[in-house]
């Protein structure tokens, strides 16, 4: 599961992805209508456009929408429901983080412990890495050292990771690392004396009432089949596993299976002290490190924390592997929970939580649903023009030109995701990285994106634009990944 770090505006979270959300601007204090119908109408329209998956939306302890859409298995014509099981990707990391905190509560370890205490064979450059560094992606370990379903033993994984050069001195920077969370999984097994899944099931999932979450222990009722560009990818449990669980390239950093219903039970359990006490939850949600210079978002222990225009916080995480995608948003102060899962990810579906949040938080908000046929009518000339416009803009230091580009070339909901000053701060990061770059590739993908390759002094930098063909005939941006 490769995490794409999003350095700038984006209409969804993950980033492995972590993959940062559009945040609604204002709160409708006196809604004249219920939101249930708005939500239902929006999701029904998405289903007609091809969406398949499940969603659960709750506000102030009341479930507003809990439903499946499309098929969990197209070949067998099995409809998706709120009980359908999906791969939740890097949302797994919050379970790993909670397990480490649970072990700390049990007096079996400390987040201040060094990795070398549990894995003595760590070389000198890695002996000062702490569990806190692993939990916050500040260890300097690389994002990944192998593919999700590639065979590898515990000993081989440790040796391979130990042999990689650190990206930076531990604790000095942020770099999303699946490798770091795999090490946490290895430590959980060493300290607890049982398998990763067994420890989590006993200490996290069962106390929360979750019986459809795990790798193999649950008696799963309906595991969704994954689809990539309309081709059958299959079920996660049909892939190459180490017996009843994934190999270490995936285990503990991703790949847990769950349902929207179970994840809501998890949310509810975290509201109390059944799983984690107050001190542990403070560490769980604390803004330990910024997700990149000027990002504005911070990483906790398996959670990303985002500021909202209402001076509150959105605690969230998502995950995906290019086939499955899941997103988990929690506005704890507004008491809003949004849980989304899909077995046929498209970039536009990653926008669903932001559109749902807009419906609940913004007066007269109208969710944007792009016309799939219009997207298919985006031509190479249109893509070239957008890239030309972007590169001309990114090469200048004039913030007025940046602002004009944002107003002309992005969707309204995208533009309103953050105050303009924050958008400009993010754009400044693009300027620093790309101002002297040379365009070496422009490609339209099947996933409603424009892929842009820019050769820089640091190598070829890939940019992904999520785009929509607006009614005025102009291609507009709804998300950018670098």
ZAKOLPA-267615 format. One record per residue (C-alpha): residue in three letters; x, y, z. Coordinates in steps of 0.001 Angstrom, whole numbers, plus 524288, in hexadecimal, padded with zeros to 5 digits. Each point is the difference from the previous one (the first is absolute). Layout:
! ZAKOLPA-267615
AlaXYZ/...
***
This chain:
! ZAKOLPA-267615
Unk800008000080000/Unk8077180BDB7FB11/Unk7FCA180CD18068B/Unk7FF1080C1F7F77A/Unk8037880BED8081D/Unk7F73C80B2B7FC28/Unk8079980C90800FA/Unk7F4C6808B17FC39/Unk7F19A8017E7FDCF/Unk7F8737F3707FF17/Unk7F1FD7FC06800C9/Unk802047F43A808B0/Unk808EC7FA9580A86/Unk80A997F39F80086/Unk8094C8019B7FD30/Unk804607F0E780163/Unk7FBAD806557FDF3/Unk7FEFE805F1804E7/Unk7F924806FB7F585/Unk7F8F781570808BC/Unk7F247803098004A/Unk7F75280AA77FAD3/Unk7FA748064A80C2D/Unk7F2D6806C98000D/Unk8008380E8C802E8/Unk7F490802EF808D3/Unk7F59E7F97C8082C/Unk7F190800FC7FD42/Unk7FAF38028880DB9/Unk7F19A7FF3D7FC57/Unk7FDE67F6287F535/Unk7F26C800AE7FA6E/Unk8002E7F2357FAB7/Unk805B17F31980457/Unk80CBE7FC0A7F9DF/Unk7FC697F1BF7FE2D/Unk7F946802427F30C/Unk80B138086D7FAD8/Unk809CD7F5868035C/Unk7F7A37F5507FA2F/Unk7FDAC807947F367/Unk80E8F802B97FE9E/Unk803EB7F1CD801E8/Unk7F5387FB077F708/Unk80527808C97F54A/Unk80DBD7FB088025C/Unk7FB247F2067FEE7/Unk7F9ED8034A7F2E5/Unk80D4F805237FBB1/Unk806597F30680371/Unk8039C800B480E72/Unk8007F7F358807AE/Unk802BF7FF5480E86/Unk7FA778034680D51/Unk7FE6D80C468080E/Unk7FC028037380DD0/Unk7FD4D80DEA8042A/Unk7FC9E803B680DF8/Unk7FDA380CE9806D6/Unk7FDF48026280E82/Unk7FF347F17A8029F/Unk7F5947FD9D7F5AE/Unk802B17F8387F3A2/Unk7FB23807E97F466/Unk804147F68F7F54B/Unk804AA7F1EA800A3/Unk7FF5F7F9407F2F1/Unk806EC7F89B7F52F/Unk7FFF4803BE7F19D/Unk8030C7F8847F3A9/Unk805757F247800B1/Unk8098C7F9AC8094C/Unk801427F5657F594/Unk7FC40803EA7F230/Unk8011D7F2567FA3D/Unk7F7067FA1780A40/Unk7F73680C1680072/Unk801A08012380EC2/Unk7FBB980D6D8049E/Unk808B68078C8093A/Unk7FA48802AF80D7D/Unk804358067D80C96/Unk804B37F27180428/Unk808E67FE197F42C/Unk80E517FE0180390/Unk80A5A808637F95E/Unk80EB380187800B0/Unk801CB80C8D807F2/Unk80E39802027FC3B/Unk807F38092080881/Unk7F4D28027F80962/Unk8063F7F3D6805D5/Unk80A7D808F5805AA/Unk7F6DB8056380A6C/Unk7FDE17F22F804F5/Unk80EB17FDF1800BC/Unk8017380CFE8070E/Unk7F52F7FC8780995/Unk8061F7F2A88027D/Unk80D0B8063C80384/Unk7F90D809508093D/Unk7F8657F4AA805DF/Unk80CB77F8C4802A7/Unk8054680C5D80646/Unk7F3D5800A88089E/Unk802A77F1D4803C5/Unk80DD1803A3803FC/Unk806667F7957F597/Unk806F480AB37F857/Unk8017980EB97FE76/Unk7FEF3808317F3C6/Unk80D0D805C480449/Unk8066C7F2A47FE93/Unk80A0F7FE717F556/Unk7FDA77F6C77F4A6/Unk80CFB7F9708033F/Unk7FA8B7FB9A80D2C/Unk7F71C7F6967F8C6/Unk808357FDD17F3CB/Unk80E327FFEF804A2/Unk805557FD917F260/Unk7FCDB80DF77FBEA/Unk80C5B806967FABC/Unk8061E80BED80676/Unk7F8E980A167F7AA/Unk7F2CE7FA7C80438/Unk802757FD2680E5B/Unk7FA3280CFF80464/Unk7F30D7FE1C7F8E5/Unk7F52B7FFA880A2B/Unk7F24F7FA6A7FF70/Unk7FB3D80E1D7FFDF/Unk807E5802617F3A0/Unk7F9ED7F3FC7F9B6/Unk7F24680429803E8/Unk801B780DB57FA6E/Unk8072B7FCE97F34A/Unk80BDD80751804FD/Unk809707F47080092/Unk806AA8028D7F307/Unk7FC917F2477FB53/Unk7FBAD7FEFE7F1AE/Unk7F1AB7FF907FBF2/Unk800BB7F1C97FB99/Unk809D57F5527FCE4/Unk7F74F7F6A87F869/Unk7F2A27FDB57F9F3/Unk7F4137FD2380862/Unk7FF167F18C7FCDB/Unk80E657FCFD7FE2C/Unk804C17F4A38084D/Unk8092E8037680B1A/Unk803097FA6580D70/Unk8018D807D380C7D/Unk80EB87FDF77FFCC/Unk800F0803E17F1B1/Unk7F7C780C268022B/Unk808568049780B67/Unk80C957FD997F87D/Unk7FB26806D97F3D4/Unk7FABB80BE680749/Unk80BFF800C1808B5/Unk8088C8008F7F3EB/Unk7F90C80BA97FA05/Unk805FB80D66801AD/Unk7F8048093D80881/Unk7F9AF80B5B7F8D6/Unk803368093580B43/Unk804068000E80E49/Unk7F4E37FA3B8083D/Unk7F6D180A308058A/Unk8041480B187F6ED/Unk7F6627FE7B7F4B2/Unk7F38F7F9597FB6F/Unk7FF6A7F5867F591/Unk7F4897F6937FF71/Unk805567F2698027A/Unk7F8F17F3157FF2D/Unk80CCB7F9C38042C/Unk7FF5B8070580D0A/Unk7F2707FABC802F1/Unk804187F2497FC32/Unk80AB7800E780A55/Unk7F57B803D7809C5/Unk7F8777F3C27FC32/Unk80C127F7AC80244/Unk801B48064680D61/Unk7F1AE7FD848036C/Unk802207F18C7FD5D/Unk80CD37FF8880797/Unk7FA84806E480BFB/Unk7F2957F98E80050/Unk804807F2577FC78/Unk7F4B37FE407F66D/Unk7FD85803777F1DB/Unk7FD2180DFF7FC0B/Unk7F1F37FCBB7FC6D/Unk7FDB27F82E80C70/Unk8049A80B23808B3/Unk7F7B680A177F8F2/Unk7F4077F7377FFFA/Unk800C87FDAB80EA8/Unk803A580DBE80453/Unk7F9CB808EF7F5DE/Unk7F5D67F9D67F73D/Unk7F86F7F6CD808D1/Unk7FEB380A0980B17/Unk7FAAF809657F5B7/Unk7F5D57F6297FB47/Unk806BF7FE7E7F2C1/Unk7FE397F2577FA5E/Unk802B1803027F1A3/Unk80D9A805D880147/Unk80D187F93A7FE73/Unk807BC7F7D97F676/Unk7FB157F22780205/Unk7FA477FE1480DA9/Unk7F2488055B7FD29/Unk7F5E77F7D67F8FF/Unk7FE63809D77F517/Unk7F27F800917F9F5/Unk8028B8071B7F32D/Unk80D9B8040B7FB92/Unk7FF718094A7F47A/Unk806C07FC9C7F343/Unk8094080AB57FBAA/Unk7FFDD8060C7F264/Unk80A72807F67F926/Unk7FBD6807587F3CD/Unk7F48E7F6A37FE45/Unk808D87F41C800B7/Unk7FE117F63B80AFC/Unk80B09800B8809FB/Unk7F9FA7F693809A3/Unk7FEB17FF3380EC0/Unk80B518038A8090C/Unk7FEED7F29A8064D/Unk802B37F9B87F2D2/Unk80D51806677FEE2/Unk80D207FA7F8042E/Unk7FF877FF9380EE2/Unk808B77FA2F80A62/Unk7F6227F5C1803FD/Unk7F4A98074B8063A/Unk805B580DAB7FF8A/Unk80782808C67F6AA/Unk80EC6800207FF6B/Unk8072580AD180741/Unk8003F809397F457/Unk7F18980231802DD/Unk7FD377FAB580D95/Unk7FE3E80A5180AB9/Unk8012A80B687F684/Unk7F4337FC8E7F7A9/Unk7F6EE7F5AB7FAB3/Unk7F6B77FE1380B76/Unk7F23B7FC8F7FB8E/Unk7F41880684805F3/Unk7F286805DB7FDBE/Unk7FA7180D99801B6/Unk7F7C77FACB80B2B/Unk80BC37FA7D80734/Unk807C880C6B7FE17/Unk7F4D8807CC805F5/Unk8006C7F6E080BBC/Unk80E7C80303800E6/Unk7FD1280E917FFAF/Unk7F6257FE7C80AEE/Unk8094A7F7D38083C/Unk80A8C80A5E7FEB4/Unk7F6BD80A4880554/Unk800817F92980D35/Unk80AD77F9BE807ED/Unk7FD1B7F1DE7FC6B/Unk80BA77FEF57F6D2/Unk8091A80B4180360/Unk800478089080C09/Unk8008B80ECA7FF8C/Unk80ED8800AA80059/Unk8014E7F62D7F4F3/Unk7F604806FA7F78B/Unk8074180CBF801F5/Unk80BD17F9A17F9A7/Unk7F7677F9657F5CD/Unk7FA8680CDB7FAD1/Unk80B158094980345/Unk805C6808327F518/Unk80D777FA018013F/Unk80605804237F302/Unk7FC10808057F422/Unk7FDBF7F7EC7F3BB/Unk80A47807277F82F/Unk8049280E1380085/Unk7F4638093F7FF8E/Unk7F63F7F4D97FEB8/Unk7F7288054680AB0/Unk7FC247F227803BF/Unk806857F7BB80A66/Unk801D67F19E802DC/Unk7FC1E7F97480CAF/Unk801797F16C80293/Unk7F9487FAA47F3D4/Unk7F78A80C0A7FDD9/Unk8016D80C9A7F857/Unk7FADF80C608067F/Unk7FB0980B587F7BC/Unk7FBAB80DA780410/Unk7F2928048B7FB7E/Unk7FB9080DDB7FCFF/Unk7F7527FEE180C12/Unk80C0C7FF17808D7/Unk7FD067F1AA8029B/Unk8074C7F3D87FBB2/Unk7FD687F4F67F69E/Unk8065D7F33A8042A/Unk800C67F6BF7F492/Unk807697F5F37F825/Unk7FE077F8D97F356/Unk806367F4FC7F8A6/Unk7FFEC7F94F7F2ED/Unk807777F7517F6C0/Unk7FACA804B97F2F3/Unk7F4B87F65B800CC/Unk7F9E6801D080D66/Unk7FEE580D31806A5/Unk7FAF88038080D83/Unk7FEE280CE080729/Unk7FCCD802BE80E4B/Unk7FCC480DF48042F/Unk7FD0A8040E80E07/Unk7FC1D80DDE8039C/Unk800167FD7080E98/Unk7FBC880DAD8041F/Unk7F4CB800837F635/Unk7FD097F1A880298/Unk800107FC027F1A9/Unk805317F3007FB09/Unk8019B7FC5F7F1A5/Unk8048A7F26A7FC0B/Unk801847FC4E7F1AE/Unk804837F37A7F96D/Unk800907FC3D7F1A5/Unk804B57F42A7F84D/Unk8021B807587F333/Unk8071680C8380339/Unk7FFCC80BBE7F725/Unk805A680D14803BE/Unk7F2958063F7FFFD/Unk7FB3D7F67480A59/Unk80AB0804B080928/Unk7F89E80CF68003F/Unk7F3D87F9FE805FD/Unk80361802E280E5E/Unk802A680E437FCE0/Unk7F313801357F8DA/Unk7F8C17F96180B31/Unk8069B809348099E/Unk7FBBF80B5D7F78A/Unk7F1D97FB7280069/Unk8005D7FF1B80ED4/Unk807D480C2B8030E/Unk7FD7380A197F58D/Unk7F34E807207FD75/Unk7FA667FD9A7F261/Unk80B937F75F7FC4B/Unk7FDFC7F8FB7F323/Unk808A77F4107FE0B/Unk806D87FF757F2FC/Unk7FE8D7F3987F818/Unk8079C800627F377/Unk7FA957FA3E7F39F/Unk8081F7F3F37FCCF/Unk7FD9D801CA7F178/Unk804CE80DFE800AF/Unk80C577FB6A806A8/Unk8024B7F6897F4EC/Unk7FF1780B6D7F697/Unk80C0A80684805B4/Unk8099C800B47F4C0/Unk80EB4800197FF7C/Unk7FF8F80E2B7FBC7/Unk7F8178036B80C25/Unk809C97F8D180891/Unk80B74806CF7F962/Unk7F9BA80D4380247/Unk7FDAA7FD5080E70/Unk80E1D7FBB4801AD/Unk804EE80BED7F8B7/Unk7F7B7808C7808B0/Unk804C47F90F80C3F/Unk80E668009A7FC60/Unk7FF5A80E5F7FC39/Unk7F9C0802A980D20/Unk809077F7A08083A/Unk80C2B8067C7FA5D/Unk7FC4180D71804D9/Unk800B58057380DCF/Unk7F44A808EC7FDF0/Unk7F5807FBBE809A7/Unk7F59D807637F863/Unk802C47F7327F45D/Unk7FF317F410808D7/Unk7F2FC804CF80534/Unk7FAD08025B7F244/Unk803C47F2327FBFC/Unk7F9027FA5D80BCD/Unk7F3B4807BA7FD2D/Unk7FFEC7FC787F189/Unk804B67F20B80036/Unk7FA6A7F99E80C3A/Unk7F25A7FBFA80408/Unk7F8E28089C809AB/Unk7FF9C7F53980A47/Unk80E937FDEC7FE29/Unk802E780E738014F/Unk7F7DF800BD80C62/Unk807327F49880632/Unk80934809628070B/Unk8016980EC080182/Unk806A8806047F429/Unk80C56802E0807BF/Unk801CE7F196802B8/Unk7FDF07FCA97F1B2/Unk80A92809E97FC9D/Unk809177FA2E80A21/Unk7FE217F2B37F9D4/Unk80223805B37F270/Unk80CD3805A1804D4/Unk804B07F21380261/Unk7FD297FCA47F1DB/Unk8077E80C177FBE5/Unk80BF87FC10807DD/Unk8001D7F2297FABB/Unk7FBEF802257F1EB/Unk803F680DDA7FBEF/Unk80BD07FB647F838/Unk7FA167F3287FBC1/Unk7FE337FB0C7F224/Unk7F3917F91C7FBC6/Unk8037A7F2667FB0F/Unk7F2A37F96380027/Unk7F19C8039E7FEF4/Unk7F68F7F4A180041/Unk7F1547FE5D80144/Unk7FCE27F451808A4/Unk7F3E97F77080079/Unk7FD8D804C080DD0/Unk7FBD280DDC7FC62/Unk80D898057E80254/Unk80AB9807337F8F6/Unk80D667FA6680335/Unk80AF2809ED7FED4/Unk80E6A7FC7180095/Unk8096C80B1B80312/Unk80EAD7FE167FFC7/Unk806638073680B5D/Unk80D718002880643/Unk7FAE57F57080932/Unk7FB507F7497F4EF/Unk7F2F27FEAB7F8F3/Unk7F4CE804C380881/Unk7F2937FA7C7FCC5/Unk7F3FD80898801EA/Unk7F2357FA967FF43/Unk7F4DB809697FD0F/Unk7F2437FB4B802FB/Unk7F81C807747F5D6/Unk7F21F802D17FBE7/Unk7FB12805C27F33C/Unk7F7BD80B5B804BD/Unk7F3A4804D87F961/Unk8078580B657FA11/Unk808C57F6697F8D1/Unk80BD88029A80896/Unk8073D7F4E8806A0/Unk80045802C380E9B/Unk807C57FA0480B1B/Unk7F9BC7F8C280B4C/Unk80C767FAEB80647/Unk80EAA7FF877FE53/Unk809A27F5AD8048A/Unk80EC0800847FFAB/
***
